[in-house]
Amino acid sequence: MTKPALCILCLVVLVLSTLAQRVAPVTTPGAHTLSPSLLHSHATDSSKRQGSIVGYPGVLSKEYVHSRVDEELRAMILRWRNSVVLEPVDGTGETKASRKRARKPGQSASIDSRVHKLRSKHNRSRRLKDDDFSGLNDILESFSFEIPEQVIQQELLGATATFVIKGECGGISVDEIKLDYDIDKDDLLYDVTVEGLDVDCEFEAQFDFGIYDIEDDLTIDVNLRNNDFEIGVVLEGVPPESSSFQGCEAVIGIKDIDANGGFSANILNDLDYLVIEIVDSETETISDILCEQVAQFTSVVDGVVLSVVDLLEPYLGGPRSVDPLELEKDLQAEEELVDFTDSDLGYAITVIVDNLQGVVGPYQINTLIELNLLDEDGSFVIDLTQEEEEDNSREDDDRRQLQSDQDECSIVRRRHRNLLEQLVVPESLLMGRMLQFGGGEEELFTVNSLDVLTIEVKGLNSFDHVDLLEIIGKHTFRTRLEVSAISVKATVLLNADINDVNIEETIEVTLPIEDTEVVISYLVGLKASVVESTGLATLLNPENLSGCLFSALEAFGVSEMSVSVGELGIPVIEGVLDSGVDELINTAVEAAVIAYQELIVDEAIPNIFQKNVTVAVNEFAECTIRTESATAVCPTQEETEDDDSLTDDLFRRLQQWV
């Protein structure tokens, strides 16, 4: 391949300027070459310069030199084309290079062998096309990137010719994206293939033949069609600490070249098919150049990985040992509290629980939850879009108190904004930190808002085992629950700017969880004076339960929330741009859940519940006690029937209640 030929190709694609540094000049046997002798100028008027070339007689006119430059440039392209071995592709008439360039020592193979192995071993890829990426393509259309100015000098006809080129590319779109993955010990390997990548580029080029006083300005439109790109990325470690590229392969194809300008534009238009053949022949070289550039984005991937790990880091390292009596030991009550290990109330609760063991089981608990907490489709829904001023007169308001966001002590509303701030800030900084175009300061991806609209839980009526109450301290109870399968769905409204294109998407994330065991230890501090004045049966009467409970309740708090998950299912994400992007995200998340299942199930989930959910429940309880106690009313023993008659009716009422 000759350097002069490279100068013509550099007018077509950006990578060819780098290609020039890689290849040595090639001389075709029998081709006419001109001696690089000195040029002698014989004119003082630059507009009428004439010169002579050693080996050619007499004074040369500008027109003659112009024609010789035209001839030599065309010959360069022909010599270059003939310097590569091209073979026809059966039945198409097109050509491709049969020559394979030897790789340098230490250079990575095109695609890591593990990638090829996983393709034949697994069938986890998502293959999408047509309008699956319509939303993504709308965003890609907004992107354009500048090609920096390139200056190349080349000896031509005994003089120095200067080529100056710069350009801009846009009109980006894709037909298909495939994502596959494999898990190798502690490494997670992703294989991404983009097919049918189209790009349109416009170049501005200047050609100056120096002392010969021949110049040319031209505009070149280059259409790159049906380009393919594949890359393997490995996330290393559990949790991942770094990433590396495991091979890369690109196939670049030029569909059309259209030049406008002077004589050099005519050359490109006349011989564009040869230039296209030359580019096709150098696919492997161009692939290496592009892949070297892509490999520089390892730091971006590392940033993504480390940012996610940073969010999870507080919840890793194994479940924290918790003393279920911690709150009781630290309790400083203003008045005497009921000792459930040595009181009539504690004894009554023990007797009731023992007697209910054969009556109240998982079926009764599931029925109780269905009637009092769940919607008709079996869902427990927290709607965060309701206004706080909504009317509180719904018939089922008492039964579904936790579902309603009307309560100022909402277990969700008070915390979800702080939680979202923790997520949004790293995300926006992360995505905008390094992915910038044109050297600008604007972020590529900016999250404007991320609002949770609803949280829906299904499966709360599928308890397999229930230990209602166990007295483990003077003021502490323990409850144990086992549920076979639940699913949590969060509906999120995302508003973001991607390269100045605003998107607003309603995204649904559904997470299935199987074989969950929950052990909750909680402090119940009841004022002994209120319990004594009220009477046992009155206090336990379901009709008085709410008023009496809040009248007597001095303190409540969860000290232990131990959550054990048998298996975390594959999350399902819907509503991100289009179906193609949804599938890609789902595949990526699926791989992560499988690869890091043990880490998530054994460490992250237990710690999230103990450190976050426990705090949220305690904040809710503290607020609720403060607001409800102010208006709670409980009849005294004198205002009711005697305890004996109520006691006789107690079990009937409790069974009716459940």
Protein Blocks (a to p, Z undefined) as FASTA:
>chain_A
ZZklmmmmmmmpmklmmmmmmpccdddehiacddfbddddfbfblklcccddehiacjdd
fklmmmmmmmmmmmmmmmmmmmpccdddehklpacdfbdcdddehiacfbdfklmmmmmm
pccbccdehjlmmmmmmmmmmpccddddddddddeehiacddddddddehiacfbdcddd
ddehjaccdddddehiacdddddddddehjnopacddddddddehiacddddddedjddf
bdcdebjadddddfbdcdeddfklmmmmmmmmmmmmmmmmmmmmmmmmmmmmmmmmmmmm
mmmmmmmmmmmmmmggiaadddfklmmmmpccfbdcddfklcfklmmmmmmmmmmmmmmc
fklmmmmmmmmmpcfkopacddfkbcfkbcfkbfklmmmmmmpmkbmklfklmmmmmmmm
mmmmmmmmmmmmmmcghhiabdfbdcfbdcdfbdcdehjlmcfbdcfbacfbfkbccddd
ddfbdcddddddddddeehiacddddddddddehiaddddddddddfklmmmnopklmmm
mklmmmmmmmmmmbdcdfbdcdddfbacddddehihpamlmmmmmmmmmmmmmmmmmmmm
mmmmmmmmmmmmmmmmmmmmmmmmmmmmmmgccddfklpccfklmmmmmmmmmmmmZZ
